[in-house]
Amino acid sequence: MQALEQEIKELIISALSLEDVRPQDIATEAPLFVEGLGLDSIDALELGVALQKRYGVTMSADAAETRKHFGSVAALARFVAAARTDAAAPATTR
């Protein structure tokens, strides 16, 4: 999971053009919005698009659910890992 967290930190920096931020400056469990990294709603949209392009994940229309996924780098990593697992699982037939 640490490798995925590192990838997500690098993706945040590149997608949002955070030139003065390094991956090690982003605490894995720290909030991404308001406190912590201090991102805003426009950043959330840009980051969501970047995550979709990089990992093929889609965000729920449920604002509370999406807000939970964007809570921290760790939360995003768990979301991406779960989406990868779901995508890799064989389809069942009835």
C-alpha positions as CSV (number, residue, x, y, z in Angstrom):
1,M,0.0,0.0,0.0
2,Q,2.9,2.3,0.6
3,A,3.9,2.3,-3.1
4,L,0.3,3.2,-4.0
5,E,0.3,6.0,-1.5
6,Q,3.6,7.3,-2.9
7,E,2.1,7.2,-6.5
8,I,-1.0,9.1,-5.3
9,K,1.2,11.8,-3.6
10,E,3.1,12.2,-6.9
11,L,-0.2,12.3,-8.8
12,I,-1.6,15.0,-6.6
13,I,1.6,17.1,-7.1
14,S,1.6,16.7,-10.8
15,A,-2.1,17.0,-11.5
16,L,-2.5,20.1,-9.3
17,S,0.9,21.6,-10.3
18,L,2.0,21.9,-6.7
19,E,5.6,23.0,-7.6
20,D,6.7,23.7,-4.0
21,V,5.4,20.4,-2.6
22,R,7.3,17.2,-2.5
23,P,5.8,13.7,-1.8
24,Q,7.4,13.6,1.6
25,D,5.7,16.9,2.5
26,I,2.3,15.3,2.2
27,A,1.3,13.3,5.3
28,T,-0.4,10.1,4.4
29,E,-3.2,10.4,7.0
30,A,-3.5,14.2,6.9
31,P,-6.6,15.9,5.5
32,L,-6.3,16.9,1.9
33,F,-8.9,19.7,2.0
34,V,-9.2,22.8,4.2
35,E,-6.6,21.7,6.8
36,G,-3.6,19.6,5.9
37,L,-2.8,20.2,2.2
38,G,-5.5,22.8,1.9
39,L,-7.1,21.8,-1.4
40,D,-10.4,23.2,-2.6
41,S,-13.3,21.9,-4.7
42,I,-11.6,22.8,-8.0
43,D,-8.6,20.7,-6.9
44,A,-11.0,17.9,-6.1
45,L,-12.4,17.9,-9.6
46,E,-8.9,18.0,-11.2
47,L,-7.7,15.2,-8.9
48,G,-10.8,13.1,-9.6
49,V,-10.1,13.4,-13.3
50,A,-6.4,12.5,-12.8
51,L,-7.4,9.4,-10.7
52,Q,-9.8,8.3,-13.3
53,K,-7.2,8.6,-16.1
54,R,-4.4,6.9,-14.1
55,Y,-6.3,4.2,-12.3
56,G,-9.6,3.9,-14.2
57,V,-11.6,4.6,-11.0
58,T,-14.9,6.5,-11.0
59,M,-16.3,8.4,-8.1
60,S,-19.8,7.9,-6.7
61,A,-22.4,10.6,-7.2
62,D,-22.9,10.4,-3.5
63,A,-21.1,13.5,-2.1
64,A,-20.6,12.0,1.3
65,E,-19.0,8.8,-0.1
66,T,-16.7,10.8,-2.4
67,R,-15.8,13.1,0.4
68,K,-14.7,10.1,2.4
69,H,-12.5,8.8,-0.4
70,F,-10.8,12.2,-0.7
71,G,-10.2,12.5,3.1
72,S,-6.5,11.7,2.9
73,V,-3.9,10.0,0.7
74,A,-4.5,6.8,2.8
75,A,-8.2,7.0,2.0
76,L,-7.6,7.5,-1.7
77,A,-5.1,4.6,-1.7
78,R,-7.7,2.3,0.0
79,F,-10.3,3.4,-2.6
80,V,-8.0,2.8,-5.6
81,A,-6.9,-0.6,-4.2
82,A,-10.5,-1.7,-3.6
83,A,-11.4,-0.6,-7.1
84,R,-8.5,-2.5,-8.6
85,T,-9.6,-5.6,-6.6
86,D,-13.2,-5.2,-7.8
87,A,-12.0,-4.8,-11.4
88,A,-9.7,-7.9,-11.2
89,A,-12.4,-10.1,-9.7
90,P,-13.9,-12.6,-12.2
91,A,-17.4,-11.8,-13.2
92,T,-20.0,-14.3,-11.9
93,T,-22.8,-15.6,-14.0
94,R,-26.2,-16.5,-12.7
